[in-house]
Amino acid sequence: MLTDLDRTAGTLRWRLLVIAGVLLLDIVIGTLGFSLIEGWTLFDAFYMALMTLTTVGYGEVHPLSFPGRVFASFLMLVGVATVLVSFTILGDTLLRLELADYFGHRRRNRMLQHIAGHYIVCGAGRVGRSVVLELLRGGAQVILIDNDPARVKWAETLGILTLTADASKDETLRQARIDTAAGLVSAISSDAENVYVTLSAKVLNPSLRIAVRASDEQAEMKLQRAGATTVLTPYTFIGHRLAQSLLRPHVVSFLDVASTFGKTDLDLEIEQLRIAPGSVLSSRTLEEARLGRTYGVIVLAVRRQSGTMQFNPQADVRLEAGDVLIAMGERQKLKQLETALSA
């Protein structure tokens, strides 16, 4: 998805190439004209053509004949017209570029003022990009923060809000509306920067859920002490999955399908669904709720408000407001169940 700024920049590059091509063509025609009409060397003809086109006012290289002066007059008119048209086109394009940048900033600021329940992703490396794509696939609103303009441009093509800034600074996080955010992911390659981001985010929004990438175990412990809710080390995670794919290949394949991590034709997901106060399913048992028959989902666990987790709950387990169901099923069915639980 190209932004107005990208399209205007592309137009500017194309027009610059056209203008450069026209100027070069004028110089070539002038050089060949003076060389053929006056019989001058190519360098003398080129020098005379350059002076004529730029109208610098130097004297003639050699005395011109009448046909030579007629050709020089024509070349002067062409040169002046080309320069005037070039300046007009460049001025128009630069004005459009400035306006596109100005209105783009205004539009982004307006969106930032009203955004809430979004996720902030700090760092758009390989891990950060995967996080952004997964959040977008889940229908979440995302704001990306990165100090590399090239990475920010990648995110802009996805149509998400971006900030080209240092994520460890409080003013940057405030600009990303951390006070209304649902969560933050710090996927910067530097563990030290991730610690700074975590500390700043926790101070600005103590209830914020923070997931952080760590490179080693020592950084993992520091990030947990800094306030990170979840800390993952990519190399440890990859090593674990590679080993499990050899030891328990069918289990890993099933988990990939259930988490939509792997490519499959099955539209299955594992989702967490909170029972809202006053929900029609509140104070009912799983048997009375008939979730499997009505929605075609499987309840894997129930997380109570106290924090206890009941795995493989039996039919007589009673659901209460505030409980969270860990359920697996088709994406559309899970959406229907989510609507019922929040009604």
C-alpha positions in Angstrom: 0.0 0.0 0.0 1.6 3.2 -1.2 1.1 6.4 0.8 0.5 9.8 -0.8 4.1 10.7 0.2 5.5 7.7 -1.6 3.5 8.4 -4.7 4.6 12.1 -4.8 8.3 11.1 -4.2 8.0 8.6 -7.1 6.6 11.3 -9.3 9.4 13.6 -8.3 12.0 11.1 -9.3 10.3 10.4 -12.6 10.1 14.1 -13.4 13.8 14.7 -12.5 14.8 12.0 -14.9 12.7 13.5 -17.7 14.1 17.0 -17.1 17.7 15.6 -17.0 17.0 13.8 -20.3 15.6 16.9 -22.0 18.6 19.0 -20.9 21.0 16.3 -22.1 19.2 16.2 -25.5 19.4 19.9 -25.8 23.2 19.9 -25.2 23.7 17.0 -27.7 21.6 18.8 -30.4 23.5 22.1 -29.7 26.9 20.4 -29.9 26.1 18.6 -33.1 24.6 21.8 -34.6 27.6 24.0 -34.0 30.0 21.3 -35.1 28.1 20.7 -38.4 27.3 24.3 -39.2 30.6 26.0 -38.1 32.9 23.0 -38.5 34.2 23.3 -35.0 35.7 20.6 -32.8 33.3 18.7 -30.6 34.7 20.3 -27.4 34.3 23.9 -28.8 30.9 23.0 -30.1 29.9 21.5 -26.7 31.3 24.6 -24.8 29.4 27.0 -27.1 26.1 24.9 -26.7 26.5 24.9 -22.9 27.0 28.7 -22.8 24.1 29.3 -25.1 21.7 27.1 -23.2 22.6 28.5 -19.8 22.7 32.1 -21.2 25.8 33.0 -19.1 26.7 35.9 -21.4 30.3 34.9 -22.3 31.6 35.8 -25.8 31.6 33.5 -28.8 34.2 30.7 -28.9 34.8 31.6 -32.6 33.0 34.2 -34.7 29.7 32.8 -35.8 28.4 32.8 -39.3 24.8 33.9 -40.1 23.4 30.3 -40.1 25.4 29.8 -36.8 23.7 32.8 -35.2 20.3 31.7 -36.3 20.9 28.3 -34.8 22.3 29.9 -31.6 19.1 32.1 -31.3 17.0 29.0 -31.6 19.1 27.2 -29.0 18.8 30.2 -26.6 15.0 30.1 -26.8 14.9 26.3 -26.3 17.3 26.6 -23.3 15.3 29.4 -21.6 12.0 27.6 -22.1 13.5 24.3 -20.8 14.8 25.9 -17.7 11.6 27.8 -17.0 9.5 24.7 -17.5 11.9 22.6 -15.4 11.7 25.0 -12.5 7.9 25.1 -12.7 7.6 21.3 -12.7 10.1 20.9 -9.8 8.5 23.7 -7.8 5.0 22.1 -8.2 6.3 18.6 -7.3 8.2 19.9 -4.2 5.2 21.8 -3.1 3.1 18.6 -3.4 5.7 16.7 -1.5 5.7 19.2 1.4 1.9 19.2 1.5 1.7 15.4 1.4 4.2 15.2 4.3 2.4 18.0 6.2 -1.1 16.4 5.8 0.3 13.0 6.5 1.7 14.1 9.8 -1.6 15.8 10.7 -3.6 12.7 9.8 -1.2 10.5 11.9 -1.5 12.9 14.9 -5.3 12.8 14.6 -5.4 9.0 14.6 -3.0 8.9 17.6 -5.2 11.2 19.6 -8.2 8.8 19.3 -6.5 5.4 19.3 -7.0 3.0 22.2 -6.7 -0.7 22.9 -3.8 -0.9 20.5 -0.4 -2.7 20.6 2.9 -0.9 20.5 5.8 -2.8 18.7 9.3 -1.4 19.3 11.8 -2.6 16.7 11.1 -3.8 13.2 13.8 -6.4 12.8 13.0 -10.0 11.8 11.3 -10.7 15.2 9.5 -7.4 15.2 8.2 -7.8 11.7 6.8 -11.2 12.6 5.1 -9.7 15.6 3.5 -7.0 13.5 2.2 -9.4 10.9 0.8 -11.7 13.5 -1.0 -8.9 15.3 -2.5 -7.6 12.1 -3.6 -11.1 11.2 -5.5 -11.1 14.6 -7.2 -7.9 13.7 -5.3 -5.7 16.2 -4.4 -2.1 15.9 -0.6 -1.6 15.8 1.8 1.2 16.2 5.4 0.6 15.2 8.3 2.5 16.7 11.8 2.2 15.1 14.6 4.7 14.5 15.4 3.2 11.0 13.4 5.1 8.3 13.7 2.0 5.9 12.1 -0.2 8.5 9.4 2.4 9.2 8.7 2.6 5.5 8.1 -1.2 5.4 5.5 -0.8 8.1 3.8 2.2 6.3 3.2 -0.1 3.3 1.0 -2.2 5.6 -1.1 0.8 6.5 -0.2 1.0 10.2 0.8 4.0 12.3 4.5 4.5 12.7 6.9 6.6 14.7 10.5 7.2 13.6 12.0 7.7 17.0 13.9 6.2 20.0 11.5 3.8 21.7 13.3 4.1 25.1 12.4 7.7 25.5 9.3 8.6 27.5 8.0 11.2 25.1 8.1 8.6 22.2 6.0 6.2 24.3 3.6 9.0 25.3 3.2 9.9 21.6 2.3 6.3 20.9 -0.4 6.6 23.5 1.0 4.1 25.9 -1.6 5.2 28.4 -4.4 3.7 26.3 -2.5 0.7 24.8 -3.4 -2.9 25.5 0.1 -4.2 25.3 3.7 -3.5 24.2 6.3 -5.7 22.5 9.9 -4.8 22.7 11.8 -6.7 19.9 14.9 -4.5 19.7 18.1 -6.4 19.1 19.9 -4.8 22.0 19.0 -6.3 25.4 20.0 -3.0 27.2 17.5 -1.0 25.0 14.8 -3.6 25.8 15.4 -3.1 29.5 15.1 0.7 29.1 11.9 0.4 27.1 10.4 -2.0 29.7 11.2 0.3 32.6 9.8 3.4 30.8 6.7 1.5 29.7 6.1 0.1 33.2 6.4 3.6 34.8 4.1 5.2 32.3 1.5 2.4 32.4 1.9 0.0 35.4 -1.0 -2.2 34.2 0.4 -2.7 30.7 1.2 -6.2 29.5 4.8 -6.2 28.1 6.3 -8.9 26.0 10.1 -8.7 25.4 12.7 -10.4 23.3 15.9 -11.4 25.1 19.2 -12.7 23.7 20.4 -14.6 26.8 19.3 -15.9 30.2 20.9 -13.0 32.2 18.9 -10.5 30.2 15.8 -12.5 30.6 16.0 -12.2 34.4 16.8 -8.5 34.3 13.8 -7.9 32.0 11.5 -9.8 34.4 12.7 -7.7 37.3 12.1 -4.6 35.1 8.5 -5.5 34.8 8.2 -7.6 31.6 5.1 -9.8 31.7 6.6 -12.3 29.1 10.2 -12.7 28.1 11.2 -15.0 25.2 14.6 -15.9 23.9 14.3 -16.6 20.1 17.2 -19.0 20.0 16.0 -21.1 23.0 12.5 -21.2 21.5 13.7 -22.3 18.1 16.0 -24.9 19.7 13.1 -26.3 21.7 10.8 -26.5 18.6 13.5 -28.1 16.5 14.0 -30.8 19.2 10.3 -31.4 19.7 9.7 -31.7 15.9 12.1 -34.7 16.1 10.9 -36.2 19.3 7.1 -35.5 19.0 6.5 -34.5 15.4 2.7 -35.2 15.5 2.3 -33.1 18.7 4.2 -30.2 17.1 2.1 -30.4 13.9 -1.1 -30.3 15.9 0.0 -27.3 17.9 1.0 -25.6 14.7 -2.5 -26.1 13.3 -4.2 -25.0 16.6 -2.1 -21.9 16.9 -2.3 -21.2 13.1 1.5 -21.0 13.1 1.8 -23.6 10.3 0.2 -23.4 6.9 -2.9 -25.6 6.8 -6.3 -25.7 5.3 -7.9 -26.1 8.7 -9.3 -22.9 10.1 -8.5 -23.7 13.8 -7.4 -21.5 16.6 -6.9 -21.5 20.3 -8.5 -18.5 21.9 -9.0 -17.0 25.4 -12.6 -15.8 26.0 -13.6 -13.9 29.1 -17.1 -14.3 30.5 -18.5 -10.8 31.0 -20.7 -9.9 34.0 -24.4 -10.5 33.2 -23.5 -12.9 30.4 -26.2 -15.5 29.5 -23.5 -18.2 30.2 -22.6 -16.9 33.6 -23.5 -19.2 36.6 -24.0 -22.1 34.2 -22.1 -25.4 34.1 -20.3 -26.5 31.0 -22.9 -29.1 30.5 -25.7 -26.5 30.7 -23.8 -24.2 28.4 -23.5 -26.9 25.7 -20.6 -25.1 24.0 -19.5 -28.1 22.0 -22.9 -28.7 20.6 -23.9 -25.1 20.0 -20.6 -23.6 18.8 -18.5 -26.7 18.0 -15.6 -25.6 20.3 -13.6 -27.6 22.8 -12.9 -26.0 26.2 -9.3 -26.9 27.1 -9.1 -25.0 30.4 -10.9 -22.5 32.6 -8.9 -19.8 34.4 -10.6 -18.5 37.5 -10.5 -14.9 38.7 -8.3 -16.1 41.5 -5.7 -17.1 39.0 -6.1 -20.9 39.3 -6.3 -22.9 36.1 -8.5 -25.9 35.7 -7.3 -28.1 32.8 -9.7 -30.4 31.0 -12.7 -29.1 33.0 -15.5 -31.6 33.6 -19.1 -31.0 32.6 -20.2 -30.0 36.1 -17.7 -27.1 36.3 -19.7 -23.9 36.8 -18.7 -20.8 34.9 -18.7 -17.4 36.6 -18.3 -13.8 35.5 -14.7 -12.9 35.1 -13.6 -16.5 34.3 -11.5 -17.0 31.1 -12.1 -20.0 28.8 -9.2 -21.4 26.9 -11.1 -22.9 23.9 -10.2 -24.4 20.5 -12.3 -24.4 17.4 -13.0 -22.7 14.1 -12.2 -19.0 14.0 -15.8 -18.1 13.0 -17.3 -20.2 15.8 -14.9 -18.7 18.4 -16.0 -15.2 17.3 -19.6 -16.2 17.8 -18.9 -17.6 21.3 -16.9 -14.5 22.2 -20.0 -12.4 21.2 -22.2 -14.6 23.4 -19.9 -14.4 26.4 -19.7 -10.6 26.2 -23.4 -10.1 25.7 
